[in-house]
């Protein structure tokens, strides 16, 4: 049994340079755990980050970021979404995980004056859920489902891994003659957020807010951390995607296509070319974002068709 004493979480110690260096050692980092996301959430919703380095017997093994917000000077809200993250891709054994989450329970109490929301980046399996219950967490929502695309493979292997229909439609989009614009400053983000809002209304889903998207862009843009890829018919965009880079990973945040783009499969070309461009700049894993066969079957099939790895996390806990 690993005792809590052997596992420590040091909060808000060290420098941002040290945090960034450790974050770069996480092969599959997540957007809500990167500091740029915390900065944007602070400016948009008033959250304050707590950055934690998880160590075992003094040696760092992981990172975790908690966002806190005070309401009415009495209540506190804390959220820890899609973490902790483990250095070098080595998830510790169940006993170490339990010692870590017992400390996270103390850092994120849930009572009448404190509300906690944790979406652990842990695979959905019975032993994980049992461990979280032993640590005092109560499940109140589903886990997160996404698809991870491994960009460490060469272009030929990536293309061969595409589903047959996906690959055929990509060929069709390439033959359609669309120009691809890669905007590493996301200058057209306000325009894309307008399209996102309109398609959210039409398809009845909850979009990312424009201010939050812009503030994440502003926090990431200096380090090649944001990309808008667009397929153009002449000068007119027919499909576009927003990608955020964090560490050696990136997240496919928004995808949009008009009727002309849907007919030619332009969104496949946008995702394909963006993935290759991110790969060239050192991105190793691309998080394709949420999937749900019940509420968004088309989007889910589109993302699964890339040949990526589908995962589901343990659930949303308080």
N, C-alpha and C positions, 0 to 999 in steps of 0.2 A: 504494500500500500504506500503510495506517495503522499507524504504529509503536506499540508498547506505550507509548512515552514520551509520545505525544499523548493517550493514554487513561489516566486515573488512577482508582483507587478509594481514597477516604479512609475509613478505618475508625474508627467510634466517635468522630467529631469533630463539633463543633457541638452544638446543643441539641435536645431532643425537640420543641420548638416548630418548629424549622427542618425536622426530619425530617417532622413531621406536615404541614407546609405543602407540602413536596415530594410526599409521599404523596398528598395531595389532588389533585395535578396528574396522577395516573395514572388514565386513564378506566376501565380494566378491571384494577383491582387484585385480588390473590388473597389468600385468607385466610391461607395459610401464610407470606406475606410481611409481614403486618401485625404491629405490635409487641405487640398484645394476645395474639396467638397465641404469640409468643415468651415472654411473661410466663407464660402458662398452661403451656407446655411446660417452662419452668424449674421451676415449682412442682410439676409432675406427674412429670417425668422427669429433672430436674436439668440441663437445657440452659441454656447461657449464650449470648445473642445477640451477633453482630457485625453492626453496621449499616453498610453501605457506600453512599457516594454516588459514582456513576460520573460522571466529568467528561471532556469533550473540550476540550482547550486551555483548561482552567480553568472551563468552563461546564457546570453539571450537566445531564446528559441522562438519568440513570436511577438506580434504587435497587436494592439487593440486601441480603437478610438471610440470614445463615448461623447455624445453631444448632450449638453445640459441646458435647460432653460428654466428661469424662475417666472412664476405667474403670481401676481397680486402680492409679491414679497413674502408669500407664505408657502406656496406650493412649488415643487420642483418636478420637472419632467426630464427623464434621461432615456436616451435611445442608443443602442449598440446594434447597428444593422450590418450584416454580412461580414462579421468578424467572429473571433479573432483570426488573424492571418499568421501562417507559420513559415519561418525562415527556411529557405532552400527546399520548400515543398514537402517537408517532413512533418506530417501530422503526428503528434505524440500519442502514446498509448492512452487507454481509457482512464487509467488512474491519474495520469498527469492532467488530462482534460478535466476530470472531476475536481482536482485540487485548484485548477485555474478558475473553473466556474463557481466554486465556492467563494473565491475572492471577488469575482464579478458580482455575485449576489450581494456581498457586503457593499460594493461600490455602487450598486443599483438597487436600493431597497424599494419595495413596493408596499405602500401603506397609505392611509388617508391623506398624508401630506406629501407623499412621493409616488410618482407614477413611473414605471419602467416599461420599456418596450425593447425586447431583444430578438433579433432575427439571426441566430447563430449560423455561421458558415460551416455547418456540420452536416454530413450526409444523413438523410432520413433512414434510420434503422432503429429497431426496438431498444438495443442496448444504449444508444445515444439518448433516446427519449427517457429511458429509465434513469440515466445518470442526471439529466437536467431536473427531473422530479426530485431526486435525492438532494440536489443542491437547493431546492426550494422554489424552483420556477414552475409556473403554471401555463400550459399551452392555451392560447385563445385565438389562434389563427393558423392558416396553412403556411407551409414553408414556401421558399422561393424556388421556382423552376426556370432553368435557363439552359443554354447550349454553349459550351466552350469549344472554340476552334483553335487547334494547335498550329501556330504559324512557324514553328521550328522546322516543319517539313518543307521540302523543296516545292517549287511551283508545280512540277509535273505530278508529284504525289498528291498535293492538295487538289488538283483538278481531277485526278483519277478517283479521289474519294467522294466527289460530288455524286448525288443521286443521278440516275440516268436522265430523268426528265429535267432536273435542274441544269445539268450539263448541256442538254439539247437547247433549252431556252436561253442559256448563256451564249451559246453559239449564235442563236438567232438575234440576240441583242447586239452582239459584236458585228454581225453582218448588216444591221440596221443603219450603221454609220454614225452612231452617236459620238460626239466629242465628250471626253471626260475632263472636267475641271476639278482640280485638287486645290482647295483653299485652306492653307495651313494657318490662317488667321481667323477663319470663320467670319469673314466680313458680312456675309449674307445671312447671318443667324437671325436677325429680326424678321426677315422675309420668311425663312424656314419655320420659325415659331408661329407665324401667322398661318401657314399651311397646316402645321401640326394642330393648332387650335380648331381650324375648320374641319379637319378630318376627325378630330376627337368628338366634336359635336355630331357629325354625321354618323359615326360608328359607335357613339355612346361609350367612350372610355375616358378615363381621367388623365389628362396630359401633364407633362412637366410644365411648370409655370415659366413664362418668358424671363422674368427677372432672375430666377434661380439659374436657368440655362446660361444666360449672359454672364452672370457672376462666376459660374464655374469656368466658362470660356476665358474670362479675364484673368482668373487665377492660374490657368494652365498655359495660356498662349505663348508665353515667353520661352517655354521649354519644348516647343513642338508638341504640345499636349492636346491640341484640338485640331480636328479636320472636318471640313464639309466637302464631301464628294458629290458631284452633280453630273448627270447625263444631260447633254444639250442636243436639241434638235435645232440647228442653226444657233441662234442666240437664246433660245427659249429652253429653260429647264423642264424636263419631263419626269425626272426622278432625282431625289437627293437624299443623302444620309449624313447624320451628325455622329462623330466619333470622338470620345474623350480618351486621352492616354493618361495612365497613372502607373508610374514605375515601368515595368517591362510588360504590362498588360494594357488593354484598351477595352472600352465598352461601346457597343453600337447602341446609341441612345435614341435616335429618331430616324425613321424612314418614311419617305413620302414619294408618291408617284401620281401623276394625273392619268387620265384615260389613255392618252397616247403612249405614255410610259408603260402602263400596264399591258397594253397590246403587244409591245415589242419586248417585254421582259426586262426593261431598262433597270429595274431595281436590282436584279441579279448582277448586271454589269457594274453598277455602282458599288455593291458590296464586294464583289470580286476584286475590282481595281483598288478599292480602299484597303482591303486586307493585304494586298501585295505591297501597297505604298507604306502601310504601317510596318509590315515585315521588314522592308528595306531600312526603316528607321529604328530597328531593334526591338520591335514589339514581338513577344513570343506567344502570347495567348490573347485571343479576342473573345470577350464575353458578349454574346449576341443578344442579351437582354431576356426579359421574361417570356415564357411560353405558357399556353393554356389551351389544351385541345377542346375544352368545353366552350369557352368564351371567344377564343380567337384561333379557330382551326387552320385558317389560311396562313396566318402569320407563323403559327407553330410548324406547319409543314414546310414553309419557306426556310425557316431556320434549321430544322432537322435535315433538310435536303443538302446542307453544306457538308455533311459528313462529320460534324462536330460531336462532342460528347455531351449527352443530356444528363443533367443532374437535378436532384431535388433536395432541398435542405430540410432540417428537422421540424421547423415550424416557427411561429411567432409566439414569444413567451413574455410573460410579465412576472 
